[in-house]
Amino acid sequence: MKQILLLLLVFTASLAACQHPSDQQSTDSTSVAAVGATAINEVLSVNAFEAKLVASPGIQLVDVRTPQEFSDGHIKGAVNINFYDDNFTQQLEQALDKSQPVMIYCRSGKRSGKAAQRMASLGFQEVYDLKGGYLAWPK
C-alpha cells in the first residue's frame, strides 16, 4: 500500500512540474510582472502588439535577436540590440528612454521575455513583449 501511495505521489508531482506557466494563459494580453507601483510588463498577442504599434507612432521598437537574424527580416521600424552582446544592458540604457513605452520581440519569445525582465529591473516603465516572437508575426 505504501508503494502505491508513493508512486501516486511521485506521478502527481511529475505532472505538476511539467506544467508550463504559459499553458495557463487564456487572454491576448497577459501581465507577466510588475516592478514598482507603476511599471507595466506585458506579453501581447500578435493582434494586440500590432494594434499598439499602429496606435503609437514613434514608439520604441526593439528586436533583441542577433544581427544575422535581424538582417534576415524584422518588423519595420525596429532597432536591433542583440541580447547575447556582452554590453546588452548598457546598450538598452543608452539607446532607449526608460520613461517611454518599449515594444520588444525576438525569434520565439524566450529572449525577449528575459530582456523584458531585465528591463523592468533596470527601471523601464512600460515593456510590451510579442507573444510567439517574430515567428508569429505575419510576413
C-alpha positions in Angstrom: 0.0 0.0 0.0 2.9 2.4 0.9 4.4 1.7 -2.5 1.2 2.6 -4.3 0.9 5.9 -2.4 4.5 6.7 -3.0 4.1 6.0 -6.7 0.9 8.1 -6.9 2.7 11.0 -5.1 5.7 10.9 -7.5 3.4 10.8 -10.5 1.3 13.7 -9.3 4.5 15.8 -8.6 5.8 14.9 -12.1 2.6 16.2 -13.7 2.7 19.4 -11.7 6.4 20.0 -12.6 5.7 19.6 -16.3 3.0 22.2 -16.5 4.4 25.4 -18.0 3.0 28.8 -16.8 2.3 29.9 -20.4 -0.1 26.9 -20.7 -2.4 28.7 -18.3 -2.7 31.9 -20.3 -6.0 32.4 -22.0 -6.1 36.1 -22.8 -4.5 38.1 -25.6 -2.8 40.4 -23.1 -1.1 38.8 -20.1 0.6 40.7 -17.4 3.9 39.0 -16.7 5.4 41.1 -13.9 5.0 44.4 -12.3 8.0 46.1 -10.7 7.1 49.0 -8.6 3.6 50.5 -8.4 3.5 51.9 -12.0 5.7 49.6 -14.1 4.0 47.6 -16.9 5.5 44.4 -18.3 3.1 42.6 -20.6 3.1 39.9 -23.2 0.8 40.8 -26.1 -0.7 38.6 -28.8 0.2 39.4 -32.4 -3.0 41.4 -32.9 -2.6 43.4 -29.7 1.1 44.1 -30.5 0.3 45.3 -34.0 -2.6 47.4 -32.8 -0.3 49.1 -30.2 2.3 49.7 -32.9 -0.2 51.3 -35.2 -1.7 53.4 -32.4 1.7 54.6 -31.1 3.7 56.1 -33.9 7.3 56.6 -32.8 7.1 54.0 -30.1 10.5 52.4 -29.2 10.6 49.0 -31.0 13.5 46.7 -30.3 14.5 43.4 -31.9 16.7 41.5 -29.4 17.8 38.9 -31.9 21.3 38.6 -33.4 22.3 40.9 -36.3 22.1 38.0 -38.7 18.6 37.2 -37.6 17.7 40.9 -37.9 19.1 41.1 -41.4 17.1 38.1 -42.5 13.9 40.1 -41.7 12.4 42.3 -39.0 9.4 44.4 -38.1 9.6 47.8 -39.9 11.0 50.5 -37.6 12.7 48.1 -35.2 16.3 48.7 -33.9 18.5 45.8 -33.2 20.0 45.3 -29.8 21.5 41.8 -29.6 20.5 40.0 -26.4 23.7 38.0 -26.5 26.1 41.0 -26.6 28.2 41.4 -23.5 27.1 45.0 -23.2 23.4 44.4 -23.8 22.3 46.1 -20.6 24.4 49.2 -21.5 23.0 49.3 -25.0 19.5 49.3 -23.6 20.2 52.1 -21.2 22.0 54.2 -23.9 19.6 53.7 -26.8 16.2 53.8 -25.0 14.2 56.2 -22.9 13.1 54.3 -19.7 10.1 56.6 -19.2 8.6 55.8 -22.6 6.9 52.6 -23.7 9.2 49.9 -25.3 8.0 47.1 -27.5 10.3 44.1 -27.9 10.5 40.8 -29.7 12.9 38.0 -30.5 12.6 34.9 -32.6 10.1 33.0 -30.5 9.6 34.9 -27.2 12.2 33.4 -24.9 15.0 36.0 -25.3 12.5 38.9 -25.3 10.9 37.6 -22.1 14.3 37.6 -20.4 15.0 41.0 -21.8 11.7 42.3 -20.5 12.5 41.1 -17.0 16.0 42.7 -17.2 14.4 46.0 -18.5 11.9 46.0 -15.6 14.8 45.6 -13.1 16.6 48.5 -14.8 13.6 50.8 -14.2 11.9 50.7 -17.6 8.3 51.8 -17.0 6.4 50.1 -19.9 7.6 47.0 -21.8 5.5 45.1 -24.2 6.7 41.7 -25.5 5.4 40.0 -28.7 3.9 36.6 -27.8 5.5 33.9 -30.1 8.1 36.4 -31.3 9.0 37.1 -34.9 7.9 33.6 -35.9 4.3 34.5 -35.0 4.5 37.9 -36.9 2.7 37.9 -40.3 5.3 38.4 -43.1 
